[in-house]
Amino acid sequence: MTSLGQLRPAQNGASIEARNLSLETPLGVPFRNLNLSIPPGSYVAVTGNHGSGKTPFLLTLAGRMKPTGGTLFVGGLQLPQNHRKVARKAGMALFSGLNDIEWNLTCRLIMKAELEIWGKPHRNSDVEAYLRAWDLEEIIDKKVKKLTQLDYDRFGIALAMVNDPDLLVVDDIERQLDAHDSRRIADELRKIAHEKGKTVIVAVTEPASAGDSDFTIELEWSEEDGI
């Protein structure tokens, strides 16, 4: 089920259009027959209990999982046919077990490597300037294992934005954070959508944790039709 909030104009970002979008897995049906029309530059909250299918839904939008039914266009590209192109323009943050950050390295080394991977300037001064722009200059030479959970999450989002993606998907901003810090993350993600013109989709268990979203998508995992 989707609900529409107030939309804000944006020139960039990825539009998302889905008709009867479904995903069936051996464990059940994370979502079925979803109809979506999300303009570029929107801030979207995906809500549901733990295990309700939020993560598979985000991975599908980002070109990492293949839908089993319906049609899906992200940024004008149809999925799953163009999943590689979509994946290159989709940033992913905070997906436990998928893009965890190496705990024994410093933030400087990790960010330097990420900038280099994407062909960005990656001298020490470039790393410092990038993290300063994200208000993360205090963690530059800290090892990841020394970060607070809030700084870890904010650093993960900054990493996901290195390639200037049109779409940013963020999983579980509530993990190990209190309500205040979850709301801070949500506010920063909303700014990325509305000020940078990116389409940002965040998964939360409690709708209030997502703040003031333009859209809310509610998911409820079904095991009745497991295959």
LODRENNU-107651 format. One record per residue (C-alpha): residue in one letter; chain; residue number from 1; x, y, z. Coordinates in steps of 0.001 Angstrom, whole numbers, plus 500000, padded with zeros to 6 digits. Example, Ala and Ser with C-alpha at 12.3 -4.5 7.8 and 13.67 -1.06 7.14 Angstrom:
BEGIN
+---------+--------+-----+--------+--------+--------+
! residuo ! cadena ! num !     xx !     yy !     zz !
+---------+--------+-----+--------+--------+--------+
!       A !      A !   1 ! 512300 ! 495500 ! 507800 !
!       S !      A !   2 ! 513670 ! 498940 ! 507140 !
+---------+--------+-----+--------+--------+--------+
# end
This chain:
BEGIN
+---------+--------+-----+--------+--------+--------+
! residuo ! cadena ! num !     xx !     yy !     zz !
+---------+--------+-----+--------+--------+--------+
!       M !      A !   1 ! 500000 ! 500000 ! 500000 !
!       T !      A !   2 ! 501284 ! 503478 ! 499225 !
!       S !      A !   3 ! 500331 ! 506880 ! 500493 !
!       L !      A !   4 ! 501190 ! 510175 ! 498858 !
!       G !      A !   5 ! 502566 ! 513150 ! 500726 !
!       Q !      A !   6 ! 503597 ! 516576 ! 499515 !
!       L !      A !   7 ! 506021 ! 516347 ! 496616 !
!       R !      A !   8 ! 508809 ! 518786 ! 495902 !
!       P !      A !   9 ! 510123 ! 519533 ! 492414 !
!       A !      A !  10 ! 513519 ! 518130 ! 491500 !
!       Q !      A !  11 ! 515555 ! 518235 ! 488317 !
!       N !      A !  12 ! 517680 ! 515142 ! 488987 !
!       G !      A !  13 ! 517177 ! 511777 ! 490638 !
!       A !      A !  14 ! 515626 ! 508627 ! 489256 !
!       S !      A !  15 ! 511939 ! 508249 ! 488554 !
!       I !      A !  16 ! 510423 ! 504922 ! 489566 !
!       E !      A !  17 ! 507454 ! 503404 ! 487752 !
!       A !      A !  18 ! 506100 ! 499977 ! 488637 !
!       R !      A !  19 ! 502985 ! 498072 ! 487618 !
!       N !      A !  20 ! 501972 ! 494837 ! 489341 !
!       L !      A !  21 ! 505546 ! 494474 ! 490607 !
!       S !      A !  22 ! 506069 ! 491174 ! 492421 !
!       L !      A !  23 ! 508846 ! 489149 ! 493965 !
!       E !      A !  24 ! 508384 ! 485512 ! 494928 !
!       T !      A !  25 ! 511119 ! 483547 ! 496690 !
!       P !      A !  26 ! 511418 ! 480035 ! 498128 !
!       L !      A !  27 ! 510668 ! 481557 ! 501547 !
!       G !      A !  28 ! 507578 ! 483496 ! 500538 !
!       V !      A !  29 ! 506405 ! 486638 ! 498789 !
!       P !      A !  30 ! 508098 ! 489873 ! 499937 !
!       F !      A !  31 ! 505760 ! 491941 ! 497751 !
!       R !      A !  32 ! 503107 ! 491404 ! 495112 !
!       N !      A !  33 ! 501255 ! 493592 ! 492607 !
!       L !      A !  34 ! 502811 ! 496876 ! 493731 !
!       N !      A !  35 ! 501909 ! 499917 ! 491649 !
!       L !      A !  36 ! 504234 ! 502878 ! 492079 !
!       S !      A !  37 ! 504824 ! 506211 ! 490394 !
!       I !      A !  38 ! 507559 ! 508149 ! 492175 !
!       P !      A !  39 ! 508945 ! 511374 ! 490668 !
!       P !      A !  40 ! 512682 ! 512081 ! 490654 !
!       G !      A !  41 ! 514049 ! 513700 ! 493781 !
!       S !      A !  42 ! 511518 ! 512175 ! 496184 !
!       Y !      A !  43 ! 512180 ! 511037 ! 499746 !
!       V !      A !  44 ! 510417 ! 507706 ! 500263 !
!       A !      A !  45 ! 509907 ! 505621 ! 503400 !
!       V !      A !  46 ! 509413 ! 501858 ! 503130 !
!       T !      A !  47 ! 507810 ! 500614 ! 506335 !
!       G !      A !  48 ! 507053 ! 497197 ! 507774 !
!       N !      A !  49 ! 507951 ! 494854 ! 510583 !
!       H !      A !  50 ! 511262 ! 493000 ! 510638 !
!       G !      A !  51 ! 511136 ! 490361 ! 507913 !
!       S !      A !  52 ! 508379 ! 492142 ! 505984 !
!       G !      A !  53 ! 510391 ! 492309 ! 502747 !
!       K !      A !  54 ! 511829 ! 495822 ! 502935 !
!       T !      A !  55 ! 515382 ! 494785 ! 502102 !
!       P !      A !  56 ! 514458 ! 492668 ! 499029 !
!       F !      A !  57 ! 512302 ! 495551 ! 497811 !
!       L !      A !  58 ! 515174 ! 498048 ! 498041 !
!       L !      A !  59 ! 517556 ! 495600 ! 496373 !
!       T !      A !  60 ! 515069 ! 495127 ! 493535 !
!       L !      A !  61 ! 514833 ! 498872 ! 492925 !
!       A !      A !  62 ! 518631 ! 499112 ! 492957 !
!       G !      A !  63 ! 519022 ! 496413 ! 490298 !
!       R !      A !  64 ! 520446 ! 493798 ! 492687 !
!       M !      A !  65 ! 517444 ! 491425 ! 492761 !
!       K !      A !  66 ! 515257 ! 490411 ! 489850 !
!       P !      A !  67 ! 511495 ! 490836 ! 490160 !
!       T !      A !  68 ! 509470 ! 487778 ! 489233 !
!       G !      A !  69 ! 506411 ! 489617 ! 487935 !
!       G !      A !  70 ! 505147 ! 492946 ! 486665 !
!       T !      A !  71 ! 507100 ! 495808 ! 485114 !
!       L !      A !  72 ! 509633 ! 498144 ! 486688 !
!       F !      A !  73 ! 511397 ! 501209 ! 485304 !
!       V !      A !  74 ! 514057 ! 503073 ! 487287 !
!       G !      A !  75 ! 515354 ! 506262 ! 485727 !
!       G !      A !  76 ! 513712 ! 505273 ! 482448 !
!       L !      A !  77 ! 515525 ! 501922 ! 482347 !
!       Q !      A !  78 ! 513511 ! 498715 ! 482477 !
!       L !      A !  79 ! 514444 ! 496068 ! 484995 !
!       P !      A !  80 ! 515710 ! 493401 ! 485099 !
!       Q !      A !  81 ! 516984 ! 493865 ! 481527 !
!       N !      A !  82 ! 519099 ! 496899 ! 482459 !
!       H !      A !  83 ! 520040 ! 495865 ! 485986 !
!       R !      A !  84 ! 523756 ! 496586 ! 485502 !
!       K !      A !  85 ! 523120 ! 500152 ! 484325 !
!       V !      A !  86 ! 520674 ! 500780 ! 487145 !
!       A !      A !  87 ! 523080 ! 499301 ! 489710 !
!       R !      A !  88 ! 525828 ! 501700 ! 488625 !
!       K !      A !  89 ! 523560 ! 504688 ! 489245 !
!       A !      A !  90 ! 522163 ! 503414 ! 492541 !
!       G !      A !  91 ! 523975 ! 503999 ! 495819 !
!       M !      A !  92 ! 523470 ! 501493 ! 498647 !
!       A !      A !  93 ! 524032 ! 502135 ! 502338 !
!       L !      A !  94 ! 523715 ! 500153 ! 505580 !
!       F !      A !  95 ! 522868 ! 496761 ! 504076 !
!       S !      A !  96 ! 524102 ! 494417 ! 506774 !
!       G !      A !  97 ! 526026 ! 491518 ! 505291 !
!       L !      A !  98 ! 526131 ! 493094 ! 501831 !
!       N !      A !  99 ! 528188 ! 496268 ! 502100 !
!       D !      A ! 100 ! 529545 ! 496244 ! 505631 !
!       I !      A ! 101 ! 532516 ! 498561 ! 506181 !
!       E !      A ! 102 ! 535878 ! 497042 ! 507135 !
!       W !      A ! 103 ! 536231 ! 497638 ! 510874 !
!       N !      A ! 104 ! 540030 ! 497529 ! 511123 !
!       L !      A ! 105 ! 540748 ! 500299 ! 508581 !
!       T !      A ! 106 ! 540600 ! 504060 ! 509029 !
!       C !      A ! 107 ! 537880 ! 506124 ! 507422 !
!       R !      A ! 108 ! 540582 ! 507902 ! 505425 !
!       L !      A ! 109 ! 541820 ! 504691 ! 503799 !
!       I !      A ! 110 ! 538318 ! 503435 ! 503072 !
!       M !      A ! 111 ! 537176 ! 506692 ! 501533 !
!       K !      A ! 112 ! 540400 ! 507004 ! 499524 !
!       A !      A ! 113 ! 539802 ! 503549 ! 498045 !
!       E !      A ! 114 ! 536162 ! 504320 ! 497265 !
!       L !      A ! 115 ! 537056 ! 507559 ! 495486 !
!       E !      A ! 116 ! 539705 ! 505730 ! 493465 !
!       I !      A ! 117 ! 537306 ! 502937 ! 492484 !
!       W !      A ! 118 ! 534935 ! 505493 ! 490968 !
!       G !      A ! 119 ! 537680 ! 507445 ! 489222 !
!       K !      A ! 120 ! 537463 ! 510448 ! 491548 !
!       P !      A ! 121 ! 540429 ! 512501 ! 492819 !
!       H !      A ! 122 ! 541680 ! 510624 ! 495874 !
!       R !      A ! 123 ! 544635 ! 512453 ! 497376 !
!       N !      A ! 124 ! 544573 ! 513018 ! 501117 !
!       S !      A ! 125 ! 543315 ! 516547 ! 500539 !
!       D !      A ! 126 ! 540474 ! 515186 ! 498384 !
!       V !      A ! 127 ! 539466 ! 512707 ! 501088 !
!       E !      A ! 128 ! 539516 ! 515435 ! 503706 !
!       A !      A ! 129 ! 537472 ! 517807 ! 501553 !
!       Y !      A ! 130 ! 534861 ! 515152 ! 500795 !
!       L !      A ! 131 ! 534378 ! 514122 ! 504409 !
!       R !      A ! 132 ! 534374 ! 517754 ! 505516 !
!       A !      A ! 133 ! 531503 ! 518393 ! 503107 !
!       W !      A ! 134 ! 529585 ! 515655 ! 504946 !
!       D !      A ! 135 ! 530469 ! 517134 ! 508339 !
!       L !      A ! 136 ! 532583 ! 514073 ! 509103 !
!       E !      A ! 137 ! 536023 ! 515661 ! 509443 !
!       E !      A ! 138 ! 536346 ! 514457 ! 513040 !
!       I !      A ! 139 ! 536364 ! 510796 ! 512014 !
!       I !      A ! 140 ! 538869 ! 510991 ! 509144 !
!       D !      A ! 141 ! 541685 ! 509155 ! 510919 !
!       K !      A ! 142 ! 539561 ! 506998 ! 513200 !
!       K !      A ! 143 ! 539307 ! 503272 ! 512661 !
!       V !      A ! 144 ! 535791 ! 502221 ! 511770 !
!       K !      A ! 145 ! 535551 ! 500037 ! 514886 !
!       K !      A ! 146 ! 536005 ! 503187 ! 516999 !
!       L !      A ! 147 ! 533054 ! 505012 ! 515445 !
!       T !      A ! 148 ! 529769 ! 505523 ! 517202 !
!       Q !      A ! 149 ! 526830 ! 503858 ! 515477 !
!       L !      A ! 150 ! 525591 ! 507276 ! 514329 !
!       D !      A ! 151 ! 528941 ! 508156 ! 512736 !
!       Y !      A ! 152 ! 529184 ! 504674 ! 511201 !
!       D !      A ! 153 ! 525807 ! 505136 ! 509533 !
!       R !      A ! 154 ! 526583 ! 508660 ! 508351 !
!       F !      A ! 155 ! 529929 ! 507482 ! 506968 !
!       G !      A ! 156 ! 528176 ! 504611 ! 505174 !
!       I !      A ! 157 ! 525809 ! 507070 ! 503508 !
!       A !      A ! 158 ! 528715 ! 509310 ! 502474 !
!       L !      A ! 159 ! 530422 ! 506273 ! 500903 !
!       A !      A ! 160 ! 527256 ! 505411 ! 498986 !
!       M !      A ! 161 ! 527151 ! 508929 ! 497522 !
!       V !      A ! 162 ! 530714 ! 508963 ! 496138 !
!       N !      A ! 163 ! 529581 ! 508145 ! 492597 !
!       D !      A ! 164 ! 526852 ! 510809 ! 492712 !
!       P !      A ! 165 ! 524054 ! 508238 ! 492189 !
!       D !      A ! 166 ! 520604 ! 509205 ! 490975 !
!       L !      A ! 167 ! 519029 ! 506720 ! 493414 !
!       L !      A ! 168 ! 520073 ! 506084 ! 497023 !
!       V !      A ! 169 ! 518619 ! 503150 ! 498962 !
!       V !      A ! 170 ! 519291 ! 502920 ! 502700 !
!       D !      A ! 171 ! 518398 ! 499911 ! 504824 !
!       D !      A ! 172 ! 517377 ! 499918 ! 508495 !
!       I !      A ! 173 ! 518347 ! 503343 ! 509841 !
!       E !      A ! 174 ! 516952 ! 502339 ! 513232 !
!       R !      A ! 175 ! 519491 ! 499599 ! 513994 !
!       Q !      A ! 176 ! 521237 ! 500321 ! 517293 !
!       L !      A ! 177 ! 520136 ! 503969 ! 517193 !
!       D !      A ! 178 ! 517745 ! 505742 ! 519515 !
!       A !      A ! 179 ! 514792 ! 507687 ! 518144 !
!       H !      A ! 180 ! 516688 ! 510994 ! 518156 !
!       D !      A ! 181 ! 519629 ! 509690 ! 516111 !
!       S !      A ! 182 ! 517356 ! 507790 ! 513717 !
!       R !      A ! 183 ! 515481 ! 511007 ! 513085 !
!       R !      A ! 184 ! 518761 ! 512843 ! 512469 !
!       I !      A ! 185 ! 519712 ! 510303 ! 509805 !
!       A !      A ! 186 ! 516243 ! 510652 ! 508271 !
!       D !      A ! 187 ! 516544 ! 514440 ! 508178 !
!       E !      A ! 188 ! 519898 ! 514213 ! 506406 !
!       L !      A ! 189 ! 518512 ! 511748 ! 503870 !
!       R !      A ! 190 ! 515552 ! 514017 ! 503183 !
!       K !      A ! 191 ! 517996 ! 516878 ! 502527 !
!       I !      A ! 192 ! 519883 ! 514707 ! 500037 !
!       A !      A ! 193 ! 516607 ! 514136 ! 498178 !
!       H !      A ! 194 ! 515254 ! 517662 ! 498264 !
!       E !      A ! 195 ! 518461 ! 519704 ! 498028 !
!       K !      A ! 196 ! 520641 ! 517454 ! 495875 !
!       G !      A ! 197 ! 517745 ! 516224 ! 493747 !
!       K !      A ! 198 ! 518350 ! 512524 ! 494433 !
!       T !      A ! 199 ! 515679 ! 509882 ! 494817 !
!       V !      A ! 200 ! 516177 ! 508497 ! 498324 !
!       I !      A ! 201 ! 514387 ! 505405 ! 499629 !
!       V !      A ! 202 ! 514834 ! 504364 ! 503247 !
!       A !      A ! 203 ! 513606 ! 501273 ! 505111 !
!       V !      A ! 204 ! 512209 ! 501683 ! 508631 !
!       T !      A ! 205 ! 510163 ! 499656 ! 511072 !
!       E !      A ! 206 ! 508517 ! 502646 ! 512750 !
!       P !      A ! 207 ! 507109 ! 505203 ! 510268 !
!       A !      A ! 208 ! 508015 ! 508041 ! 512641 !
!       S !      A ! 209 ! 511699 ! 507157 ! 512224 !
!       A !      A ! 210 ! 511570 ! 508207 ! 508577 !
!       G !      A ! 211 ! 510428 ! 511728 ! 509358 !
!       D !      A ! 212 ! 508398 ! 513654 ! 506800 !
!       S !      A ! 213 ! 508519 ! 511514 ! 503677 !
!       D !      A ! 214 ! 506981 ! 512352 ! 500322 !
!       F !      A ! 215 ! 505740 ! 508786 ! 499947 !
!       T !      A ! 216 ! 505220 ! 505872 ! 502305 !
!       I !      A ! 217 ! 505234 ! 502296 ! 501039 !
!       E !      A ! 218 ! 503953 ! 499710 ! 503508 !
!       L !      A ! 219 ! 505076 ! 496102 ! 503101 !
!       E !      A ! 220 ! 503892 ! 492941 ! 504786 !
!       W !      A ! 221 ! 505691 ! 489681 ! 504040 !
!       S !      A ! 222 ! 503438 ! 486795 ! 503038 !
!       E !      A ! 223 ! 504393 ! 483162 ! 503670 !
!       E !      A ! 224 ! 501096 ! 481807 ! 502445 !
!       D !      A ! 225 ! 502305 ! 481615 ! 498874 !
!       G !      A ! 226 ! 505799 ! 480310 ! 499515 !
!       I !      A ! 227 ! 507185 ! 478325 ! 496598 !
+---------+--------+-----+--------+--------+--------+
# end
